Amino acid sequence: MAVYVDSANLEEVREALATGFVRGVTTNPILIARTGKTPEEVVAGICGLEPAEVFYQPSATGKEAMKEELHRIREIVNGFSRPPDLIPKIPATWDGFALVKELAPEWRCAVTAVYSAAQAYLAREAGACYVIPYVNRATRFGGDGPTLVAEIAYVLEGSGVEIVAASLKTPDEVVAVLVNGAHHITVPLNVLKAMANHPLSLQAVEEFAQTSRRFRNLR
Ligand code: G3P
């Protein structure tokens, strides 16, 4: 199981990777556009922070344009002395599945923006290593994100294809997808921080501190 930070913001990525337990970074064209930087600048910045893996989604659409962009990004990544594993994140579309089939012998591919177990099944048949369901979005659009993950887990069972659950907004949603068969999660920094905290943990820490202060004063 791995946790990834879902961000293109270098300060957020830096903070997440500094924990030591975040394996890598997932990004998408919207997250990159929000930074005001080019995809090449963002990827170079992320590589400088030395994550183990970077999931990169091309902004181009169409099979050939996506392929060309991925090769361009790979050159940037390979220019670093400690390059991360670059994992193409290809949207679940007709062209996308065909591209995964073509890239699969050479690249470990992820199929992203997955909203059905049927798409997950095609991802498996195309040779993807990962499927990325959009959990909260699926719920927001009238479905049930955690149930979607359970269905995908069933379809992928025994295949070796792993689920990276994305579009997660709360720690409870993270738990629901892990219970339902997600292998990995990718979350924004605020959700990662929310996962680390619980009001009762903070209360317990405060109680420990108060008690030890009291005993020190007695001595
Ligand atoms: O990477 C997936 C994620 O960024 C998209 O979902 O709900 O955060 O827009 P959402």
Residues whose N, C-alpha, C, O or C-beta is under 5 A from the ligand:
A	BS01	G3P	D6 R137 A166 S167
